Amino acid sequence: MNSGSWLNPLLEKRCSGTEGCGIFAKADIRKGERLAIFGGRIMAIDDMYGIPAHMQRFTMQIEERFVLGPVSDIPEDTDFFNHSCSPNSGFSGQVFLVAMRDIGAGEEITFDYGMTVSESVGSDMVFSMNCACGSSLCRGTITEDDWKLPEIQDRYRGYFSPYIQEKIDRMNGGPLGTMVGKDTIIPEDKEAGSPV
């Protein structure tokens, strides 16, 4: 059941061999199809300490200092997407989960938590989890620094949460153009001081 989020009707929650419950395809799904829209209560990352311990795992980081938190003490179906180091879904925007490839009926829908999690500067909240996804690419431990790995950046290009993609762009020299101010980019064919 979802009250603040949307789950594609071609998906359902059921028992998973990976971790407790998971989300599975009831029918074939095409690459690019929207799988879920995540909703919730926007909260500062440190406010997670104020929600019940059993619900803290159902938060999703959407910015360096913010998460989507639960709207009640009962998890929604969209809270049960499991992690995989070889996922079949990723992000299109901050809250839209889409298929990264064609997905067959019966497949579990997974995303790599490294697509959304990063260090939250100024917070003592640190993300790290053991992974037993069974993939040949399994990293063993998933951390808030995984987005920095070049192979992860290459594998998930176009499927990171936007705030992570911005961090990757800055780390790798920024988007095409020259940073002039905090939020101003001048295209490569223009010079500072000339009309954009």
C-alpha positions in Angstrom: 0.0 0.0 0.0 1.3 3.5 -0.8 0.0 6.8 0.5 2.7 9.2 -0.4 4.3 7.4 -3.3 3.3 5.7 -6.6 4.2 2.1 -7.6 3.8 1.0 -11.2 0.8 -1.4 -11.3 3.0 -3.9 -13.1 5.0 -4.3 -9.9 4.3 -6.0 -6.6 5.9 -6.6 -3.2 6.8 -10.2 -2.3 9.4 -12.2 -0.5 12.9 -11.8 -1.8 15.9 -14.1 -1.7 18.1 -10.9 -1.4 16.6 -9.2 1.7 13.2 -9.8 3.3 10.7 -8.3 1.0 11.4 -6.8 -2.5 9.6 -5.4 -5.5 9.0 -7.7 -8.5 7.8 -7.3 -12.0 4.4 -9.0 -12.7 4.9 -8.6 -16.4 7.6 -7.6 -18.9 8.8 -4.0 -18.6 10.6 -1.9 -21.2 13.7 0.1 -20.7 12.9 3.6 -19.7 9.5 2.8 -18.2 8.7 4.6 -14.9 8.7 2.1 -12.1 8.0 4.3 -9.0 7.6 7.9 -7.8 9.0 8.3 -4.3 7.2 10.6 -1.9 7.5 11.3 1.7 8.2 13.9 4.3 11.2 16.1 3.4 13.5 16.2 6.4 17.0 17.3 7.3 19.2 14.2 7.5 19.8 14.7 11.3 16.1 14.6 11.9 16.2 10.9 11.1 17.1 10.4 14.8 13.6 11.6 15.6 11.8 8.9 13.7 11.3 5.3 15.1 14.4 3.2 14.7 12.6 0.6 12.6 11.6 3.3 10.1 15.0 4.9 9.7 16.0 2.4 7.0 13.1 3.6 4.9 14.5 7.0 4.2 16.1 8.1 0.9 18.7 10.8 0.5 17.6 13.4 -2.1 20.2 16.1 -1.4 23.4 16.3 0.6 21.5 17.4 3.8 18.0 16.2 3.1 16.1 12.9 2.9 12.6 11.7 2.1 11.3 10.3 5.3 8.3 8.1 6.0 4.9 9.7 6.3 3.7 7.1 8.9 5.0 4.3 11.1 4.1 1.8 8.4 6.4 1.2 5.4 5.0 1.8 1.9 5.5 -0.8 -0.9 8.0 1.7 -2.5 10.2 1.3 0.6 11.0 -2.3 -0.4 13.3 -1.8 -3.4 16.4 -3.7 -2.6 20.0 -2.8 -3.4 22.0 -4.6 -6.1 25.5 -3.9 -7.4 24.1 -5.0 -10.8 20.7 -3.2 -10.7 18.1 -3.0 -13.4 16.7 0.4 -12.5 18.0 3.9 -11.8 16.9 7.5 -11.4 15.4 10.0 -13.7 15.3 13.1 -11.5 15.3 12.9 -7.7 12.2 10.8 -7.2 11.5 8.9 -10.4 12.8 5.3 -10.6 13.0 3.9 -14.2 14.0 0.7 -15.9 17.7 0.9 -17.1 17.1 -2.1 -19.4 14.2 -4.4 -20.4 13.0 -6.3 -17.3 11.3 -9.7 -17.5 8.3 -10.8 -15.6 9.3 -12.3 -12.3 12.6 -10.3 -12.0 13.2 -8.4 -8.8 13.5 -4.6 -9.3 16.7 -3.3 -7.7 18.8 -0.1 -7.8 22.3 0.6 -6.5 22.0 2.7 -3.3 25.2 4.4 -4.4 23.0 6.3 -6.9 21.5 8.3 -4.1 23.7 8.2 -1.1 26.6 10.6 -0.3 28.3 12.1 2.7 26.2 14.6 4.5 28.7 17.4 5.5 28.2 18.6 9.0 26.3 15.5 10.1 27.5 12.6 12.1 25.1 10.3 10.1 27.3 7.9 8.1 25.9 5.4 5.6 27.5 1.9 5.2 25.9 -1.5 4.7 27.1 -5.0 4.0 26.0 -6.3 0.6 25.3 -9.9 -0.3 23.5 -9.2 -3.6 25.2 -12.2 -5.3 26.3 -10.1 -8.3 29.7 -10.8 -9.9 30.2 -7.0 -9.4 29.2 -7.1 -5.7 31.3 -4.5 -3.8 30.8 -6.3 -0.4 30.2 -3.0 1.4 28.1 -0.1 0.2 29.2 3.3 1.4 28.4 6.9 0.9 31.6 7.3 -1.2 30.7 4.7 -3.8 29.6 7.4 -6.3 33.3 8.5 -6.4 34.4 5.2 -8.0 35.1 5.8 -11.8 33.6 2.4 -12.7 30.4 3.3 -10.8 30.2 6.7 -12.5 30.6 5.0 -16.0 28.1 2.3 -15.3 25.3 4.5 -14.0 25.8 7.7 -16.1 22.4 9.2 -16.6 20.8 7.2 -13.7 22.2 9.0 -10.6 20.1 11.2 -8.4 20.7 14.8 -9.8 22.6 16.0 -6.7 25.0 13.1 -7.0 25.4 13.8 -10.7 26.3 17.4 -9.9 28.9 16.2 -7.4 30.4 13.9 -10.1 30.4 16.7 -12.7 32.2 19.0 -10.2 34.7 16.3 -9.3 35.5 15.6 -12.9 35.9 19.2 -14.0 32.3 20.4 -14.1 29.8 20.4 -17.0 30.9 21.8 -20.4 31.6 25.5 -19.9 33.3 27.5 -17.3 32.0 28.1 -13.7 31.9 31.9 -13.2 29.9 32.1 -10.0 28.2 29.6 -7.8 25.3 29.0 -10.2 26.5 30.6 -13.5 28.0 28.6 -16.3 29.3 30.3 -19.4 29.3 28.0 -22.5 32.7 27.2 -23.9 32.2 29.4 -27.0 31.7 32.5 -24.8 34.1 34.5 -22.7 33.5 36.1 -19.3 32.0 39.6 -19.8 30.5 38.8 -23.2 26.7 38.4 -23.6 25.6 34.8 -23.1 
